[in-house]
Amino acid sequence: MRQIYLDHNATTPVDKEVLEAMLPHYREAFGNPSSAHARGRAARVCLDLAREQVAALIGAHPAEITFTSGGTESDNLAITGTARALKDKGTHIITSRVEHPAVLNTCEELRKEGFTIAYVPVDSYGRIDCAALAGMITDDTTLITLQHGNSEVGTLQPIEEIGELARARGVLFHTDAVQTVGKIAVDTQSLPVDMLSLSAHKMYGPKGVGALYIRRGTPPLAPLISGGGQEKKRRGGTENVPGIVGLGKAAEIAQSRLESDRLHVSELRNGLRQRIESRIPSVQFYGHPEFNLPNTLYLGFAGVEGQTLMIHLDIAGIFVSTGTACSSGSILPSGVLGAMAVPENEMIQTIRISLGRGNRPEEMERAVDALEKAVLEIRSKTGFSAGLAPK
Ligand SMILES: Cc1ncc(COP(=O)(O)O)c(C=O)c1O
C-alpha cells in the first residue's frame, strides 16, 4: 500500500537537491566559518550564499537575515529579545490566542518576568480584529507579535494593516511567517514588518534550522544565546552550516517554483474539498474562505471524533493531523478553535489536511475514498445519522 502524506504544515520532506547541497558539508567541506584558513573561509562563503538565497525569497537584504535553530527560536529571539531590549521604554506586548505555542509560551514566560500580555480578539475565521487592535495599543506597548498564516485552520492575517497600525504608533511588529514563507509571496520590502520568523522544514528544507528577518534600523535585540559573537552577536554558537546551506537551497527552490507550487496545491485542495462536500454529508470547513493558505483544509464531520478519524486514515496509510503538530499527542481541544468560538463538540471533530508539492491528483481520489469509508464506519458505530445535528 502506497502511503499518502497530507500533513505538510507539520513538516515537509527534504528536497533531493537540498539534501545534495547539504551532504558535502558533513564530509569534506566541514570547515568552521569562523576559521581563518581556506576550509573555514569556504564554509563562510557558503553561509553568505545561503543568506543571500533566504533574503531573496523574502525581498530582504542579506544583512537582515539571522540564522537560528528554527521557527521556535526565531519567535523567541524576536519576542523576548525585543521585550528585554526595550523594557525601559515599555512592558506591554500584544499578541493573539491563535498564535503558535512558540509565540504563546514565549509571551507567557515574559508575563512571569513582569511584562503585560494583551490578546487581540479574532473573528469566527480566526482573523485578527484590526479595530480592536488599534484600541489596544498604549504608550507602554513595545511589540505586536501576530502570525502571518495560521498552521491549523490556514487563515491569513491582515499583516499589512497590522504593520501600518504598529508603525503609526511607533511600535515594533513581529510576524511568525513560518507557515507562509515558501507557500505564498512574502515581500518584506512592501510589508510593514520589522521582524519575521521562518523555518526550513516547512519548505522542503531540513529540521532544526530557520531564520529571523530583522529590518535594518530595528533597535538591537537582547540575544538569547551569548557566545562567540556569531550572527553579528545576535545568536552565539558555531553555525549549523549543513542546515543553513539546506535552508538556502530550499529558499532558492521555493522562490523559483512559488507560483507553480501555489497553483498546484490550491487546485488539489479545491478539488478535494469539492469531492468531500459532494460525497460525505454533514461536513464543516473552518478558516477564512478567501484569505487562506493555498494548501490547507481544516474540516470536521458531524458525529466523528477527529482523533478516531485520524487513526482510521493512519491505518489506511493516509497521514493527516488533528491540531498543530506540536500539540499532537495531546487531545486537548485546539486553542485556535476556542478563540474562533467554535463549539466544543465541533472542536474534537476536526482534522487538518495540508498538501504539498509532491501530492498528486490520484492521491486525492484515494484520500476521499478512505475518508468516506472511515466516516461511514465511525458513524455506523456511534449511531450517528447524517443530516441530524450532532449530539
Ligand atoms: C506558525 C508556526 N510557528 C512556529 C513553528 C515552529 O517552527 P520550528 O518547528 O521550526 O521550531 C511552527 C511549526 O509547527 C509553526 O507552524
The ligand as a MOL file (V3000), in Angstrom:
LIG
                    3D

  0  0  0     0  0            999 V3000
M  V30 BEGIN CTAB
M  V30 COUNTS 16 16 0 0 0
M  V30 BEGIN ATOM
M  V30 1 C 3.2740 29.0160 12.7790 0
M  V30 2 C 4.4480 28.2600 13.3330 0
M  V30 3 N 5.3650 28.9040 14.0650 0
M  V30 4 C 6.4310 28.2830 14.5660 0
M  V30 5 C 6.6280 26.9400 14.3700 0
M  V30 6 C 7.8400 26.2920 14.9620 0
M  V30 7 O 8.8320 26.1180 13.9810 0
M  V30 8 P 10.0110 25.0520 14.2110 0
M  V30 9 O 9.3830 23.7020 14.1340 0
M  V30 10 O 10.9750 25.3250 13.0820 0
M  V30 11 O 10.6090 25.3450 15.5380 0
M  V30 12 C 5.6960 26.2040 13.6290 0
M  V30 13 C 5.8360 24.7410 13.4530 0
M  V30 14 O 4.8770 23.9940 13.5380 0
M  V30 15 C 4.5710 26.8920 13.0810 0
M  V30 16 O 3.6600 26.2560 12.3650 0
M  V30 END ATOM
M  V30 BEGIN BOND
M  V30 1 1 1 2
M  V30 2 1 2 3
M  V30 3 2 2 15
M  V30 4 2 3 4
M  V30 5 1 4 5
M  V30 6 1 5 6
M  V30 7 2 5 12
M  V30 8 1 6 7
M  V30 9 1 7 8
M  V30 10 2 8 9
M  V30 11 1 8 10
M  V30 12 1 8 11
M  V30 13 1 12 13
M  V30 14 1 12 15
M  V30 15 2 13 14
M  V30 16 1 15 16
M  V30 END BOND
M  V30 END CTAB
M  END
